[in-house]
Amino acid sequence: MAGFTATPTNGTCFANGSITVQVPGAVNCTNWVAILTPPSGSEQLLSIPANGGPVVFTSLQAGSYSIRLFDGLTTVQASNNPIVITTSYVSPIVTSSNTITTCNPASTNYTDDATLTVNINPGTGLGPFVYTCTGATNSPSALTMDRNYTFTGLAAGSYNFSVTDQPGVSGCEVSVLQTRVIAANTSLRLPATTTPAVIKVGCPITCNTLQLYFLYGNTIPNHQFWRQRIESNPDPNRAMISINGAPAVPMVVALSPVGYIGSGFESPVLQAGDTWSATFTDGCDITTANGIIPTPTSALSAFQGTTTVNACAYQYSIYSVWDIQNWCTNFQITIELEDSLMPGTFNPIAGSPFLSGFSNNRTIQVPSIGNYRVTYDDGCHSTIRFVNIVEQTINPLDNYSFYTSNTLREGTGGLRLATCQSCTGSLSTALSYPLTYSIMPTNGDSSIVYTATHPYNLTGTYTVNFPLVVNINGPSDINRVIRDLPGNTSYTITITDACGYSVTRTQTTLSATYNPTVTVLQSCANSNTIQYDLNSPGVANISGTFTHGQVFLHQDNGFGLPGTLIQSVHVEPVSIVNINEWKAQSIPNLSSGNYVLRFLNFRTPDILNQQYGATINGFEDFLIPITIADYQDIIVDTETTFCNSADPNSGIIFAEVSSGTPVYPLTWQVFSISDPVTPLQTYIANSPLDANALQQAFNGLVPGDYFVRTSSSCYILDSNVTIDAAQQTPQISASQTTVCPGSNVILAGIPTSDGLYDITWTDNFGNTIGTGISVSTTVTQTTTFTATLTPAVGCVNPQDYSSNILVTVTDNPDFSLAVSNVDLCLNGSNPVDVTISNSQLGFTYEILDENGNPFVPAITGAGNGGDLVITIPTINLPAVGVEYTVATSNGNVGCSGNLVDTILFFAGTLQTNNAVNASDVCISSDGVITIVNSVDGAIYNVYNASDLVTILATETGTGNNLNITIPAVNLTVGTNTFTIQVSGNQCTAAYLDNQATIEVFPNITQSGSTTTSCNVLGTLYTVSAIFSGEAPFVATGTGASGTWVDNGNGTHTWTSNNIAAGVAYSINIQDTNACNTINLAAVAPSCCVFEVTCPTFPVTTVACYADIPTATSLTEAQFEALGNADGVIGNLSCGVIEITASNAVDPGCEGNVIGTYTVTEYADPNDNDIRDLGEDTVLNTQNCIQTFTIEREDFTMPANASSIVACPADVIVPTVPVVTDNCGNTLTPSAPV
């Protein structure tokens, strides 16, 4: 049997999953049964065929199941328990809404036209659907894929409706049932008749014309409401009037000329004596009116009026009242005062005449007491009234008192200032304000403590201190009402007006009472009802007023306070009836959730605000928190047994609601699978108080397949059950089968079937520990418990059954065990091991994520008494820094918990003590750093030691020596120090302990040019050059090794050995680093000599400057022939010789003139002995000097050319002669001529 399989097939509908049980065919399966344990409800049994199967458990919903095989002695569990069945199906989520009937059910034109619309949320259910609603004209619907459907033809009432998904499809048919209440239309009906306002119009042009205004005004109860309903009626005949029997014409709402009348349906202009008939309809009811237009009269009344002013003096006035059907608006009123000295003489008062305005009365102040004549004239008629104004002698305060009313808090009452003693009414303007009243308990108490147990959040114990002094600033002041005074108490109230006048009154307060009830009528989803009744007949509104309590339903905002408004439960219309309806209401069609009922606007009659609070003076409302539990479809557990296993007709099916929301009436039925139409037995529970309302036993059944149907207005649940002749012995269970010492264990019979068996419990030590469906016992050692079960439901000679269960006691869990942490550095995609030290036998250790949640599949290990290693798969590894928890349990919640030590996933640090090598290099060469025994997979980043930001090179470790090349561009001459960082995937980066140093050598360089030097004979020469580099230097080649001289400035001069003239030279120079070689190479220099011997010159005298030689260039021969012919130019010149001559300037007379002969040697690169164009480099020059002496010869002066004249006037200015010497020089006289 150990090799049997249990193979699940997931569902596509609500309940069409299955598990196939297959036992190998070679096994003898006689007397074996397969037992399915569902997530809830009763177990199912199927007999295994003798040859091994298969057997299939069908119609399974999504959930976790277990399978076991049993032959009466041995139990074999399926290896893959628990077996999870899933389904892609989502049951329909249904909501609904409705409209009420158009008309009040009592209306003349009432019809059942309410609607109920059902909606199925997208993504739920599959379709097609069938919608049903008993009482609807269009129920049931046809098979449809539409996700909404509207039922029509409904009246007010409660309706059960359903949505069936995939009807008739086995395992897929799902019905959702709900209830919706359609409220009655309670709108106020039109009255059967109505009376219009009759207003005189047309003065003074027409005097007997009037107009009618129907349903006028906004303050008259319901008139505005009815007007709006009539105006909203699309019927063109909604407001009609017939005049003198003529065809009716329509009317529209218009503003009347009289202010207090306001708007109304306006008739045409009518004449006195006209007959009229009007009809109005809002589509539901009809109201009528008829009459005859009256003839206007001059009827009118005038009275004395008296008010007070701030100086506590009286102001007198004339108060006139008339009927608007007799007088046009804004007519003229003339007031005259009779002269006290001249009786019968009347004089107009200041401001007269006055206009009446647009009402039916006016008060006009008069200057004094006296007799007044008042003339009224609207242009059509006039009348006179006489009013005698007399002096006020009684203080108005004498006519005022208090009366009592109930107020808000339980046990309190209120006081209100009234217009007269022992009566009620409004304050008048005759009082002198401000008023002050002081309230004291009649017994003189200075404070009263009272406790209010209602309403709800306003409960508490309160202290009211006395005297309570309150000011009233005017006739509309809210403080004229004092609320929440301790009730059933006599108070003495002293009222003082602004003039210091006082009266004292005594009044005993009433006392408000409460006896509230709040009931939740739970039903299907979205079909719940809240019913409340404050049972407070005396609270607040005790007389007919237009101000009433208001009630609103809110969602709870999470703090027990009103959140989102759900609906207005009750806001009473402007009416004199139903003023207490807010105190008890029913709120249907609610979903589950937390709500707050908010009650506010509590007002003592006729007062528009909250009045003065004796307990707390401020706005107050009270709240009722209400919770509607979530609706849950019921789950029914079933169990079968036999009264006597030898009697096949003694089968029993026991069914019981184990969870969910029961909705009544609840019907229990059992059917044979072969006849699903006719029930074999039926039982109906109408309320939870009925006997066996939540459970039922069906007796006298034979072995076979049955289903138990449990149905209500919200659900129909069919539970398959089989009475098997090879029925398994009833199995008992324990709340915990593995416990810690001293744990409490509950032993149970067949779950939820407490009426099926009488059970006696014993232990293996022979002790009886209890009776009944379950017992509770404390277990200190491993114990086997036995239950003896006797069928107890309608059985004659019942057969006993027994069942055993073992409860194992383990040590208490040790939560202090050490747990290893996990280094994720360079872990890659590898699973990791966690070690739990000294694990406990019998305990399972499970690794939980950072939120304390288990993994799927679970990561567990069984304690072994030593170190337990649990491997965490790669897929379950977290990020660095996360901590996992280790849970330990022996299978018992009470013996379970989390180890204190956690698993920390950390980013470790890689090896940093590696040896680091580096080689020195020449400039422009790459350097190499070697990391000895690098870590495989680690990342090595190289930084300049002075710049730990810029990465110069990166390599990945190999596990061997790792060479990292440093590009030459990152190296400078001298010492280069590098810092190396090692890091890796999920590792903490760190710097190696050792740095790398690379010495970079510079190249040898030559400073200046290479020179050669010949000996004086021109037979030998040497080569010289200056170098920068690191000594010692090495010279190889021609003229090596030469000599080196340290110049003291970082340079060295090298001079070669003698080299034979004419021999070319090639020398290689290196410094000690040998980074580079400088080659000095050239042809042998020409060992030439610039040899010039200047000629000697005898004394040379000339008569004239022109006698000096003028040649500017000479040949070598001409040069050597000069003077005494002893000048010489050598024949070993290095270049081309040119000789130039020049003389000093003419002295102009006698003197010396220097002649200069310049011998210049120019470089001859092409060695052609000719100075070519561009060959301008001067190698050598030599000047030779010759002196010429000029001695002028004598010359004859011209003769004097003077003459003698007779008279001075005859003198002729002589011409100055030009005198030249023998050389042609013009002589300049040295004195005037």
C-alpha angles and dihedrals in degrees: 000000000000089000097059119124132216110200119190126212114199120230132245094194138041095281114003101105119118144192120212117207115203125182118193109265095234091066121093104234099181112146092007120130131190113228122201117202109199126203088261136355129042129328123256124223129203125180115238113233113244091248094055109268146214106239121177129209105207140182092045123166123218112284147091116298136177129209128204135170120224134182099180094274110036129051121199118189122212110257092229097052125171093052113196121210116195132186134198089216123110115195116237115273105211130197130174143197135184147196122221125232116286093236139039107264089242092056121116094238097039118149133173096255103139116127136209118203121198122200130192115207116242114259094030125100123006107234166214093144137195119207121203133181121169110231098024117122092225101045131157103032123220118259103285143168091214113119095212134048133178122214114209140192095051132151127206112291146087116302130194111210133175142197116208118197118207095350115210095016109124113239091003104068109106125175124198114196126192140164127227128188117215108204121226119254100249097172113142112265123230110267115252090242137013136196120223130216110254113214127186112228139170102054128190095006095052120018105185100048123113141172131214125224114196126203087002132180135029098242098055107096114267097348094113091044092052093045091055093049091050092047090051092054108102091210106114088213093058094117116024137161130192119202121204090344094304120138112288120260127203125258130208133199113269138167112261122222090242114084100214092046092057117172129352143144101297122219125209116267109285134199126231107270096028116136118220140183125194134189130190130187134181091191092265105057139011127226123193139194134179140170150128123278107247125227109250116247133192094246111147139146132214129191142176116263126199129192135164128243132204093270088062088249126129125253115206127209143168114245114204125192128186141162116259091220089062102041132046117230124270096017124164124274118190118193121194130181119219114239106245090212095045109041112207092030113111126190125195115251121232112289096019129170098055132187120242095222126213102306138071097261143033135191115212121187117233125203100238148341115295144096116307133193114209120195119195120197129169095173092261101063140350138205138185130225128185119216122188109205111207130187118272110243105169123070108237090221089072089070095055132090142149132265128191134239137173116262139190111291121066112260095022136108138189139234125215131187109241133197096243140007114282094005140085132233145108129306116255131218091248093091121095107242142247096052122193124199126187118202124203132166106256089235090060098246112161092208139012125205117205136170122222115197091185156092095036113252091020091064120116146100113288137188121212115195124209149255090047107201119195131177126215112202099186147347092281097046111130091216091079084088120063113197135189098030114156104276132236088031130129113231132191111215122195114198118198124183129209091269093058095254113141139191129184126218134180123215135168115217127229120234124234118227134200135189102168128187126191118187130182112207100202118207139145122331110298090005103093125125133209116206121186135174120181090197088210106135094170102045120122111309103062101153139037109290138141094238116083144168115275127210128200132180116220136177112252107257091216094266099071092264132113114282127165113006110245100182146328103257097189133356106162117225123240096280141122091231136072093026092155100046090105089069095070127027142152117224112196136183098044128154122221119278145091117303140179123212109211121202118191146144095065107174137176106235118289093003114118099203140035099284124214113316115216091194101035117358104213146069112308137178130172130229135210114199112212130182123201108198119229113271112242126187108243123256116214122203118205131195132180134204141150125248084217122010088212092059112070090192094060097079118140130198113198116193126185137173103243099178143349135068114306113214120194141266088046116189123204119197136164122209134184112241087233091058111034092169106059116055117222093209133006134195127177124201110197097186140004087260092067116106112266090001092157100035139040136186119211110202138193098036127152123224111284146095119302141162128214114218117206111185142172137153088285105044149008113210123186116195117193115219134171127209100210123196086214090054119173117245108259110268123218124212139205128220086229127015095183116044144160121253112288095016122150114240127192113212114203136188120212103341115255092356100104092147096054102073143021103228132198119191126210136165131224089261091066097255123138106222102180151309136247138056091313141008132194120223139168114238121205099165138023106289139178113219125200128203120199108204125197119185106246105181113097095317127149113207093356120205120238122234129192133202133183133208130186120221112196121206117210133179119280113271117266107223094180097075115132118246124198122237125230125240107209093187109132089344091136114181096333126124115243134222126230120196123211109196121226096357118196124248113242094027128107119215118208128186114227127196125249090278093052093254124136123243124244108257093030120244104224144150133192117240112250102185091256138053110330119206116203120186118219111209118236092247090061098051113118133209122281113284097031120127123212124202127225116219121201126198141157088209094275121107089215090054096047138091145124126287113248092228114074135201110255116198104209139176105241128206120251126229111294104174096079117140111249123207131186136177128224117245143188121253115282090025124114116248126224127215118193121206108201115227097355119201112259110249095008119131116233116198119189120212132180104255090239095048115048092173105064115069110218099184138357131200135168119237118250102190089255134072107312121211116205117192117219109205115237089239088069093052128085131191110276132025116349116192121196133193118208124210121200121203140149146178107314091353130128108246116238139172121247114252092235126061126211123236124198119187111210116203122207125232120256109255135195120232115210126342133312115261133197129203127198124206119247092264093051090232098110137030140185133214122224133186139161120232139188114213146096115302140260096065127196124213121190130179134037113012093009139186095022125163132291126212123192106226093199094235099084093278132101128206119219123199120188128226116262115292123200113254112259094027113117116230133224119175129174117210125197133168123222092275091055089209091146142357126234113205120206108196135157142131116278113281120248106253095216129160127217098218119176127164113187116226120243118240130211118225106286121199123184132181096220138026088239089064091069115098111263103194112131100194132036138189121237089257093051089049092051090048094056122112112341090355091246098118117117134194111192122238096227098073119155096221144005116313119220124180122203130183132203137171131215118250122283108271088212094232135022118335146096125300119198117219116200126202113195120197110198126186112206123194113258104203094175091045093225094132088237125107101235127196109288096021095122102137109123114216100176140350134196127185123206119195131214122182122214120196118208115207113178120221120233118266136193119257115228118259121264107263096195124141138193120242130192099230135024089242089063093060112119119204106248123235113245108237124232109238121197132179128227092276092056094255115149111233120222116216114243094211136029114290 
